[in-house]
Each structure stands twice: as structure tokens, then as C-alpha cells.
């Protein structure tokens, strides 16, 4: 940008008056497919199944089936401020549970493995919050 343009309230980013900035390419040729209501219903069913299994193992689970993508918040009842939110995602291998950290936990067909992985992720944080005391 020239000194004259700067003092006259000219454009920023090193442009001189009369120049145009490059414009974004615009909308992609095809919009990604939105999940269908059937997908959301299936995700809620898978998440409810995971939540039931985790509750049996002593975890608390709160369904969050509002306006956004269905998810379940999982936490230890003694430390409710430390937890994880899990949702269902689809990929080339099928439906999978995904942590709020982005980690794929397990296939929805293997909820027990997802329970183990959730515990592996949360137990160190819970123990730290409880001062290193073992759960139970």
C-alpha cells in the first residue's frame, strides 16, 4: 500500500486503490449429503446401547439428542466436570463411535470395545481429579 493510500483510509493488505482482492472460488459443485432422519435415529439407537453398557460399568451417561448431531456425554458421577462426548460417524467400514477428541473408539457393532476405550481415555483424568485415589 502506498503512503498516500494509507493516509487517505485506503484499502489494507498492501493494495492500492482500484485494485481488487482475489475472490474465493465459491460454492463447491455438489453440496455434501446431509444425514437423513433414519441416520439420526440409528445413531440414537447405537448411542443408547453404548450408554446402557457404560452405566452398568458405573459411568454416568446423558443423551444429548437436540438440534445438532446426536451424542452422549459420558462421565464419572464423582467428577461430573470431566467427561467425553461420543457420537456416531459413518465411514467406508460402517458406523463407528467417535470421541469428542476425534478418536475413533470402535465399530458400533462392538460397543464393548468402545466401553473399554472410553474408560482408557477417562480413567487417568478421573484419578487425577480425585487425587490419585482408585475408583470405587
TORLUMFI-101093 format. One record per atom (N, C-alpha, C): atom name; x, y, z. Coordinates in Angstrom, 1 decimal, always signed. Layout:
BEGIN
CA | X | Y | Z
...
# end
This chain:
BEGIN
N | +0.9 | -1.2 | +0.0
CA | +0.0 | +0.0 | +0.0
C | +0.9 | +1.2 | +0.0
N | +0.5 | +2.2 | -0.7
CA | +1.3 | +3.4 | -0.8
C | +1.0 | +4.3 | +0.4
N | +1.9 | +5.2 | +0.8
CA | +1.7 | +6.0 | +1.9
C | +0.5 | +6.9 | +1.7
N | +0.3 | +7.3 | +0.5
CA | -0.9 | +8.2 | +0.2
C | -2.2 | +7.4 | +0.4
N | -2.3 | +6.2 | +0.0
CA | -3.5 | +5.4 | +0.2
C | -3.7 | +5.1 | +1.7
N | -2.6 | +4.9 | +2.4
CA | -2.8 | +4.6 | +3.8
C | -3.3 | +5.8 | +4.6
N | -2.9 | +7.0 | +4.3
CA | -3.3 | +8.2 | +4.9
C | -4.7 | +8.6 | +4.5
N | -5.2 | +8.2 | +3.4
CA | -6.5 | +8.5 | +2.9
C | -7.5 | +7.4 | +3.2
N | -7.2 | +6.5 | +4.2
CA | -8.1 | +5.5 | +4.5
C | -8.3 | +4.5 | +3.4
N | -7.2 | +4.2 | +2.7
CA | -7.2 | +3.3 | +1.5
C | -7.3 | +1.9 | +2.0
N | -7.4 | +1.0 | +1.0
CA | -7.5 | -0.4 | +1.3
C | -6.3 | -0.9 | +2.0
N | -6.5 | -2.0 | +2.7
CA | -5.4 | -2.6 | +3.5
C | -4.8 | -3.8 | +2.7
N | -3.9 | -4.5 | +3.4
CA | -3.2 | -5.7 | +2.8
C | -2.4 | -5.3 | +1.6
N | -1.8 | -4.1 | +1.6
CA | -0.8 | -3.8 | +0.6
C | -1.4 | -3.5 | -0.7
N | -2.7 | -3.2 | -0.8
CA | -3.4 | -3.0 | -2.1
C | -3.4 | -1.5 | -2.3
N | -3.4 | -1.1 | -3.5
CA | -3.5 | +0.3 | -3.9
C | -5.0 | +0.5 | -4.4
N | -5.5 | +1.7 | -4.2
CA | -6.9 | +2.0 | -4.6
C | -7.1 | +1.6 | -6.0
N | -8.2 | +0.9 | -6.3
CA | -8.6 | +0.5 | -7.6
C | -8.3 | -1.0 | -7.9
N | -7.4 | -1.6 | -7.0
CA | -7.1 | -3.0 | -7.2
C | -8.2 | -3.8 | -6.5
N | -8.4 | -5.0 | -6.9
CA | -9.4 | -5.9 | -6.3
C | -8.7 | -7.1 | -5.7
N | -9.2 | -7.5 | -4.6
CA | -8.6 | -8.8 | -3.9
C | -9.2 | -10.0 | -4.7
N | -8.4 | -11.0 | -4.6
CA | -8.9 | -12.3 | -5.2
C | -10.1 | -12.8 | -4.5
N | -11.0 | -13.3 | -5.2
CA | -12.3 | -13.7 | -4.6
C | -12.2 | -15.3 | -4.4
N | -12.9 | -15.8 | -3.3
CA | -12.9 | -17.2 | -3.1
C | -13.6 | -17.9 | -4.3
N | -13.3 | -19.2 | -4.5
CA | -13.8 | -19.9 | -5.6
C | -15.3 | -20.1 | -5.6
N | -15.9 | -20.0 | -4.4
CA | -17.4 | -20.1 | -4.4
C | -17.9 | -21.4 | -3.9
N | -19.1 | -21.7 | -4.1
CA | -19.7 | -22.9 | -3.6
C | -19.2 | -24.1 | -4.3
N | -18.9 | -25.2 | -3.6
CA | -18.5 | -26.4 | -4.3
C | -19.5 | -26.9 | -5.3
N | -19.1 | -27.7 | -6.3
CA | -20.1 | -28.1 | -7.3
C | -21.2 | -28.9 | -6.7
N | -21.0 | -29.8 | -5.7
CA | -22.0 | -30.5 | -5.1
C | -22.0 | -30.4 | -3.6
N | -23.1 | -30.1 | -3.0
CA | -23.2 | -30.0 | -1.6
C | -23.1 | -31.4 | -1.0
N | -22.4 | -31.5 | +0.2
CA | -22.3 | -32.8 | +0.8
C | -23.7 | -33.3 | +1.3
N | -24.0 | -34.5 | +1.2
CA | -25.3 | -35.1 | +1.6
C | -25.5 | -34.9 | +3.1
N | -26.6 | -34.4 | +3.4
CA | -27.0 | -34.2 | +4.8
C | -27.4 | -35.6 | +5.4
N | -27.2 | -35.9 | +6.7
CA | -27.6 | -37.1 | +7.2
C | -29.2 | -37.2 | +7.2
N | -29.7 | -38.3 | +6.9
CA | -31.2 | -38.5 | +6.9
C | -31.7 | -38.7 | +8.3
N | -33.0 | -38.5 | +8.5
CA | -33.6 | -38.7 | +9.8
C | -33.4 | -40.2 | +10.2
N | -33.3 | -41.1 | +9.2
CA | -33.1 | -42.5 | +9.5
C | -31.7 | -42.7 | +10.1
N | -30.7 | -41.9 | +9.6
CA | -29.3 | -42.0 | +10.1
C | -29.3 | -41.5 | +11.6
N | -30.0 | -40.4 | +11.8
CA | -30.1 | -39.9 | +13.2
C | -30.7 | -40.9 | +14.2
N | -31.8 | -41.5 | +13.7
CA | -32.5 | -42.5 | +14.5
C | -31.6 | -43.7 | +14.8
N | -30.8 | -44.1 | +13.8
CA | -29.9 | -45.2 | +14.0
C | -28.8 | -44.8 | +15.0
N | -28.3 | -43.6 | +14.8
CA | -27.2 | -43.1 | +15.7
C | -27.7 | -43.1 | +17.2
N | -29.0 | -42.6 | +17.4
CA | -29.5 | -42.5 | +18.7
C | -29.6 | -43.9 | +19.3
N | -30.0 | -44.9 | +18.5
CA | -30.2 | -46.3 | +19.0
C | -28.8 | -46.8 | +19.4
N | -27.8 | -46.6 | +18.6
CA | -26.4 | -47.0 | +18.9
C | -25.9 | -46.4 | +20.2
N | -26.1 | -45.1 | +20.3
CA | -25.6 | -44.3 | +21.4
C | -26.4 | -44.7 | +22.7
N | -27.7 | -45.0 | +22.6
CA | -28.4 | -45.5 | +23.8
C | -27.8 | -46.9 | +24.2
N | -27.5 | -47.7 | +23.3
CA | -26.9 | -49.0 | +23.6
C | -25.6 | -48.9 | +24.3
N | -24.7 | -48.0 | +23.8
CA | -23.4 | -47.7 | +24.4
C | -23.7 | -47.1 | +25.8
N | -24.6 | -46.2 | +26.0
CA | -24.9 | -45.6 | +27.3
C | -25.3 | -46.6 | +28.3
N | -26.2 | -47.5 | +27.9
CA | -26.6 | -48.6 | +28.9
C | -25.5 | -49.4 | +29.3
N | -24.6 | -49.8 | +28.4
CA | -23.4 | -50.6 | +28.8
C | -22.5 | -49.9 | +29.7
N | -22.3 | -48.6 | +29.5
CA | -21.4 | -47.8 | +30.3
C | -22.0 | -47.6 | +31.7
N | -23.3 | -47.4 | +31.8
CA | -24.0 | -47.2 | +33.1
C | -23.8 | -48.5 | +33.9
N | -23.9 | -49.6 | +33.3
CA | -23.7 | -50.9 | +34.0
C | -22.3 | -51.0 | +34.6
N | -21.4 | -50.3 | +34.0
CA | -20.0 | -50.3 | +34.5
C | -19.7 | -49.1 | +35.4
N | -20.7 | -48.4 | +35.8
CA | -20.5 | -47.3 | +36.8
C | -20.4 | -45.9 | +36.3
N | -20.4 | -45.7 | +35.0
CA | -20.3 | -44.4 | +34.4
C | -21.7 | -43.7 | +34.3
N | -21.7 | -42.4 | +34.3
CA | -23.0 | -41.7 | +34.0
C | -23.0 | -41.4 | +32.5
N | -24.2 | -41.4 | +32.0
CA | -24.4 | -41.1 | +30.6
C | -25.6 | -40.2 | +30.4
N | -25.4 | -39.1 | +29.7
CA | -26.5 | -38.2 | +29.4
C | -26.7 | -38.1 | +27.9
N | -27.9 | -38.5 | +27.4
CA | -28.1 | -38.3 | +26.0
C | -28.3 | -36.9 | +25.6
N | -27.7 | -36.5 | +24.5
CA | -27.9 | -35.1 | +24.0
C | -28.4 | -35.2 | +22.6
N | -29.7 | -35.3 | +22.5
CA | -30.4 | -35.6 | +21.2
C | -31.2 | -34.3 | +20.8
N | -30.6 | -33.2 | +20.8
CA | -31.3 | -31.9 | +20.5
C | -31.2 | -31.6 | +19.0
N | -30.9 | -30.4 | +18.7
CA | -30.9 | -29.9 | +17.3
C | -29.7 | -30.4 | +16.5
N | -28.6 | -30.6 | +17.2
CA | -27.4 | -31.0 | +16.4
C | -27.3 | -32.5 | +16.3
N | -26.1 | -33.0 | +16.0
CA | -25.9 | -34.4 | +15.8
C | -26.1 | -35.1 | +17.2
N | -26.7 | -36.2 | +17.2
CA | -27.0 | -37.0 | +18.4
C | -25.6 | -37.3 | +19.1
N | -25.5 | -37.2 | +20.4
CA | -24.3 | -37.6 | +21.1
C | -24.7 | -37.9 | +22.5
N | -23.8 | -38.6 | +23.2
CA | -23.9 | -39.0 | +24.6
C | -22.8 | -38.4 | +25.4
N | -23.0 | -37.8 | +26.5
CA | -22.0 | -37.3 | +27.3
C | -21.7 | -38.3 | +28.4
N | -20.5 | -38.7 | +28.5
CA | -20.1 | -39.8 | +29.5
C | -19.1 | -39.2 | +30.5
N | -19.4 | -39.6 | +31.8
CA | -18.5 | -39.0 | +32.9
C | -18.7 | -39.9 | +34.1
N | -17.7 | -39.8 | +35.0
CA | -17.7 | -40.5 | +36.3
C | -18.6 | -39.6 | +37.2
N | -19.6 | -40.2 | +37.9
CA | -20.5 | -39.4 | +38.7
C | -19.8 | -38.6 | +39.8
N | -18.6 | -39.1 | +40.3
CA | -17.9 | -38.4 | +41.3
C | -17.2 | -37.2 | +40.8
N | -17.0 | -37.1 | +39.5
CA | -16.3 | -36.0 | +38.8
C | -17.0 | -35.6 | +37.6
N | -18.2 | -35.0 | +37.8
CA | -19.1 | -34.7 | +36.6
C | -18.5 | -33.7 | +35.6
N | -17.5 | -32.9 | +36.0
CA | -17.0 | -31.9 | +35.2
C | -15.9 | -32.4 | +34.2
N | -15.5 | -33.7 | +34.3
CA | -14.6 | -34.3 | +33.4
C | -15.3 | -35.4 | +32.7
N | -15.4 | -35.3 | +31.4
CA | -16.1 | -36.4 | +30.6
C | -15.7 | -36.3 | +29.2
N | -16.5 | -37.0 | +28.4
CA | -16.3 | -37.1 | +27.0
C | -17.7 | -37.2 | +26.3
N | -17.7 | -36.6 | +25.1
CA | -19.0 | -36.7 | +24.3
C | -18.7 | -37.7 | +23.2
N | -19.6 | -38.6 | +23.0
CA | -19.4 | -39.6 | +21.9
C | -20.5 | -39.5 | +20.9
N | -20.2 | -39.6 | +19.6
CA | -21.2 | -39.5 | +18.6
C | -20.9 | -40.7 | +17.6
N | -21.9 | -40.9 | +16.7
CA | -21.7 | -41.9 | +15.7
C | -21.4 | -41.3 | +14.4
N | -20.4 | -41.8 | +13.7
CA | -20.0 | -41.3 | +12.4
C | -20.0 | -42.5 | +11.4
N | -20.1 | -42.2 | +10.2
CA | -20.1 | -43.2 | +9.1
C | -18.9 | -43.1 | +8.3
N | -18.2 | -44.2 | +8.0
CA | -17.1 | -44.2 | +7.1
C | -17.2 | -45.4 | +6.2
N | -16.1 | -45.7 | +5.4
CA | -16.2 | -46.7 | +4.5
C | -16.4 | -48.1 | +5.1
N | -16.1 | -48.2 | +6.4
CA | -16.2 | -49.5 | +7.1
C | -17.5 | -49.7 | +7.8
N | -18.3 | -48.6 | +7.9
CA | -19.6 | -48.7 | +8.5
C | -19.7 | -47.6 | +9.6
N | -20.6 | -47.9 | +10.6
CA | -20.9 | -46.9 | +11.7
C | -19.8 | -47.1 | +12.8
N | -19.3 | -46.0 | +13.3
CA | -18.3 | -46.1 | +14.3
C | -18.6 | -45.0 | +15.4
N | -18.2 | -45.3 | +16.7
CA | -18.3 | -44.4 | +17.7
C | -17.1 | -43.5 | +17.7
N | -17.3 | -42.2 | +17.8
CA | -16.2 | -41.2 | +17.8
C | -16.2 | -40.3 | +19.0
N | -15.0 | -40.2 | +19.7
CA | -14.9 | -39.3 | +20.8
C | -14.9 | -37.9 | +20.4
N | -15.2 | -37.0 | +21.4
CA | -15.1 | -35.6 | +21.1
C | -13.7 | -35.1 | +20.8
N | -12.7 | -35.9 | +21.1
CA | -11.3 | -35.6 | +20.7
C | -11.0 | -36.0 | +19.3
N | -12.0 | -36.6 | +18.6
CA | -11.8 | -37.0 | +17.2
C | -11.4 | -38.5 | +17.0
N | -11.0 | -39.1 | +18.1
CA | -10.6 | -40.5 | +18.1
C | -11.7 | -41.5 | +17.8
N | -11.5 | -42.4 | +16.8
CA | -12.5 | -43.4 | +16.6
C | -12.3 | -44.5 | +17.6
N | -13.4 | -44.7 | +18.4
CA | -13.3 | -45.6 | +19.5
C | -13.5 | -47.1 | +19.1
N | -14.5 | -47.4 | +18.4
CA | -14.8 | -48.8 | +17.9
C | -15.9 | -48.8 | +17.0
N | -16.1 | -49.9 | +16.3
CA | -17.3 | -50.1 | +15.5
C | -18.6 | -50.1 | +16.3
N | -19.7 | -49.6 | +15.8
CA | -20.9 | -49.6 | +16.6
C | -21.4 | -51.1 | +16.8
N | -20.9 | -52.0 | +16.0
CA | -21.2 | -53.4 | +16.2
C | -20.4 | -54.0 | +17.4
N | -19.4 | -53.2 | +18.0
CA | -18.6 | -53.7 | +19.1
C | -18.6 | -52.7 | +20.2
N | -19.8 | -52.5 | +20.8
CA | -20.0 | -51.5 | +21.9
C | -19.1 | -51.8 | +23.1
N | -18.8 | -53.1 | +23.3
CA | -17.9 | -53.4 | +24.5
C | -16.5 | -52.8 | +24.3
N | -16.0 | -52.9 | +23.1
CA | -14.7 | -52.3 | +22.9
C | -14.7 | -50.8 | +23.0
N | -15.8 | -50.2 | +22.6
CA | -16.0 | -48.7 | +22.8
C | -16.0 | -48.4 | +24.3
N | -16.7 | -49.2 | +25.1
CA | -16.7 | -49.0 | +26.6
C | -15.3 | -49.1 | +27.1
N | -14.5 | -50.0 | +26.7
CA | -13.2 | -50.2 | +27.2
C | -12.3 | -49.0 | +26.8
N | -12.5 | -48.5 | +25.6
CA | -11.7 | -47.4 | +25.1
C | -12.1 | -46.1 | +25.8
N | -13.4 | -45.9 | +26.1
CA | -13.8 | -44.7 | +26.9
C | -13.2 | -44.7 | +28.2
N | -13.2 | -45.9 | +28.9
CA | -12.6 | -46.0 | +30.2
C | -11.1 | -45.7 | +30.1
N | -10.4 | -46.2 | +29.1
CA | -9.0 | -45.9 | +29.0
C | -8.7 | -44.4 | +28.8
N | -9.6 | -43.7 | +28.1
CA | -9.4 | -42.3 | +27.9
C | -9.7 | -41.5 | +29.2
N | -10.8 | -41.9 | +29.9
CA | -11.2 | -41.0 | +31.0
C | -10.6 | -41.4 | +32.4
N | -10.3 | -42.6 | +32.7
CA | -9.8 | -43.0 | +34.0
C | -8.6 | -42.2 | +34.5
N | -7.6 | -42.0 | +33.6
CA | -6.5 | -41.2 | +34.1
C | -6.9 | -39.7 | +34.6
N | -7.8 | -39.1 | +33.8
CA | -8.3 | -37.8 | +34.2
C | -9.1 | -37.9 | +35.5
N | -9.9 | -38.9 | +35.6
CA | -10.7 | -39.0 | +36.8
C | -9.8 | -39.3 | +38.0
N | -8.9 | -40.1 | +37.9
CA | -7.9 | -40.4 | +39.0
C | -7.2 | -39.1 | +39.4
N | -6.8 | -38.4 | +38.4
CA | -6.1 | -37.1 | +38.7
C | -7.0 | -36.1 | +39.5
N | -8.2 | -36.1 | +39.1
CA | -9.2 | -35.2 | +39.8
C | -9.5 | -35.6 | +41.2
N | -9.4 | -36.9 | +41.4
CA | -9.7 | -37.5 | +42.7
C | -8.5 | -37.6 | +43.6
N | -7.4 | -37.0 | +43.1
CA | -6.2 | -37.1 | +43.9
C | -5.5 | -38.4 | +43.9
N | -5.6 | -39.2 | +42.8
CA | -5.0 | -40.4 | +42.6
C | -5.6 | -41.6 | +43.3
N | -6.8 | -41.4 | +43.9
CA | -7.5 | -42.5 | +44.6
C | -8.1 | -43.4 | +43.5
N | -8.0 | -44.7 | +43.8
CA | -8.6 | -45.7 | +42.8
C | -10.1 | -45.6 | +42.8
N | -10.7 | -45.8 | +41.7
CA | -12.2 | -45.7 | +41.6
C | -12.8 | -46.8 | +42.5
N | -14.0 | -46.5 | +43.0
CA | -14.8 | -47.5 | +43.8
C | -14.7 | -47.3 | +45.2
# end
